[in-house]
């Protein structure tokens, strides 16, 4: 962390506003001789302009000046500080007035300290050095604050990444089993509360073991990724879609009844069948078996609904694969175009 103006090579900047030329020259000479970088101005307005490029400064301002007096400058500087244009500064008001009321007014305008004219050189320099110590502490705090904000932002970013990693199936980018059940449960509660229809489509890749054995595991992974991507593009983003086992997937279709969900399932089946998936130049025939169940009074949980869909998926497998089975009492093979009684 570098702190400007406290660098041994860089001298602390003193902005001096004093309208009387002789006094201005005297203060500038004394302060400069004590190791400060003095920038002298003949009124508050010019001093304020001079402050705009600085991050930190020590300010010595005369009270009575044309254009903008010391108290007005002090108020303007306080605004710069509040707007964080000035990270740190120390404001020393020079005044010929020693009445308590005037001193109170100056301090209330935001001055950090005051000195009455005629002043003692040693006292002026001692107050400036005290001001410089305060500025250095303010700069240090500011630097730590910035560092803290950076670290916080980084932690927030990491937490989001960790959460995403924890919820995602690394191979397909879909929700993993745990996250799928979490989201499915949320949708289940929502559908039940508002009495919306809600359907579940379970599917898996037919003879997936054979894909792995014939074409290798890299080809098997490729098929899983491709099938996931094909289906992801077809189902609404709001539908919960997850990989819940090796080659087993599940889509929760919010607001879908059994017939609508079965039609979608049939579309997915047909799409995958004709997709011509290939790996390293070899075409791999891929088909899906699917089971579709709609939420009914028989289901007391999302797991019960999924178990029903899984049972129908099993029937699709048993009956020759590459087909959709849908709940209708005992279950029936879905024939496109035909109505389904659930
Ligand atoms: Mg004056």
Boltz pocket constraint, residues with backbone or C-beta under 6 A from the ligand:
constraints:
  - pocket:
      binder: B
      contacts: [[A, 18], [A, 19], [A, 20], [A, 62], [A, 63], [A, 64], [A, 65]]
      max_distance: 6.0
